[in-house]
Amino acid sequence: MYFQTFSQMKKMLGQLNAWLETAASHAKAKSFDPNVYLGLRLAPDQLPFSRQVQIACDSAKLGASRLTGKEAPTHPDTEQTLEQLVARVRSVIAYLDGFTARDFEGAAERVITQPRWEGKVMSGADFLLEYAVPNFFFHTTHVYALLRHNGVSLGKADYLGTLSMRAP
């Protein structure tokens, strides 16, 4: 279950990468700087677009890291361009490419914590279902919504990506 979940996150990061490329093309076609996207928000109290991308990436890489004990790559959250955000997404995809199902053996029982939880812990199973998955999709969906809201031509198929369909 854990390996499949992170395989889906990797797929969604691939979709997010495609959305960023579509956004760059949209900006070029409309003759504006694509870096304008980085500061966009749906509400004044919402984190900007750049942080949504960063947190989606962090949710995937740190979730996998905490469940497997493998060190995650560091990203200093200093991206100033759409191109730099694309590089971050690709870096996390490459990191997730390095995992196998075996890496997640025992993940359900692993004790998970992080500094901002102030001494509290979760089981790996609870962490995955209650925190890692919802947090990843929350921020990924915000990236998608911000782009759609600002005229980038994306649809449901762009969100879902290629499905593993076959004839019966």
N, C-alpha and C positions, 0 to 999 in steps of 0.2 A: 504494500500500500504506500509506503513512504517513497520508494523509488519512483513509482508511477506518478505520485503527486508532484515530485520535483521534475519529472519528465514533462508534465503538463505546464509547470511554471516556466520551464525552458522554452516550450513551444510558445507560450504567451509572450515571453520576452522577445521571441523572434517576431511575433505579430507587432509588438510595441515598436521594435526596430523598424518594421515596414511602415508603421504609422508615422514615425519620425521622418522617414524618407519621403513619404507622401506629403507631409507638412512642409518639408523643404521645397518640394516641387510646387506646392500650392503658393508658397511665398514668392517663389521665382516668377510664377505665372501672373501673380497679382502685383509684382514689382515692389515687394517690401522685404525688409531684413528678417530672415527666419528666426533670428535670435529674439525677436519680439515675443515669441511663444514662451520663453523661459519665465517671464513674469506674470503670465496670465493666471487668473483665479476665477472660480465660479461665484465666490462670495468673499467679502472683505476679510473675514476671519479664517479663510482657507489658506493652506500652504500653497505657494506658487507652483506652476507647472514643473519647473526644474526639480523642486523637492519631491513632487509626486513621482517623477521618474527615478530619482535617487532612492527614495524609500521603497518603491517597487523592487528595484534591484537589490537593495539591502535585505528586504524581507525574504527574497529567494535565497541569496547567498548565505545570510546569517542563519536562516532556518535550517538549511542543509548542514551548515557548519555545526550548529548546536546539536543537531540530531545524530551527527556522525562523529563528532570530535575532530574533524579535519579543519585546519586553519583556513579561513576565508581571505580572499584578497582584500586589501584596504583601498578605500577610495576616500579622499579627503573632502568630498562635497564642494569642490571648487569649480565645477563646470560653469563656463560662462557662455558657451555656444551650443547650438543644436548638435553640431558635429562632435563636440566633446561628450554630450549625453549619449549619442550613438556609440561612441567608443566605450563608454561605461556599460551600456547594455550588452554590447558584444563581449566585453570582458567577463561579465557574469554568466553569459551563455557558455563561454569557453570553460569557466570554472565548473558549471553544472555538467558539462560534457565529461568531466573526469570522474563522475560517480558511477557506481554499479549498485545493483540491488544488495549485494553483499555488504557494502558500506553502511547500509541502514539496518543491518541485523542488530536486534536489541534496542532499537531506537525508541520503541514504545515505553520501555522501562527506564530509559535514561532520565536522569534528573536534570531539568533545564532551569536555568536562571539567567538573569541579566542585571546589570548594575542598577537600572532604574526601578527594579522590582523591590528594592530595599529588603533583602534577606528572604524573600519569598521564592518558592520553587513550584514547578509544574512537572508532571510526568511528560515524557516525550509524546505520548498519545494525546494528552490534553493540549500540550503546546501546539502540536500540528493542527488539530481540529478547531481549537478555540482562538488561536493567535496567528500562527504563521500563514495558514491558508486565507482566512478572512482579511488579514492585513494586506497580503499580497494583492488579492483581487480588488480590495477597496482602492488602493493607490493606482493599480493598473487601469481600473475603470475610470478613475478621475482623469488620467492622461487622455484616454479615449474621448471622454465627455468634453474636456477642454478643447481638444482639436475639432470635434464635431461642432461644438458651440461657436467656434471661430471660423467656420466655413470649409474646413478640410473635408474633402469628399471621402468619407469612410462609412461603411455600412456594417451590418451584422456579420456578413461573411468575412470582412476584414478583422473583426473582433475574434471570431471563432477560428479562422484559418482553415486549412485543409483538414477534413474529417477522415477518419480511418474507415471509410465505407467500402463494402464489397458486395458482390452479388451473392445471394443465398446459395 
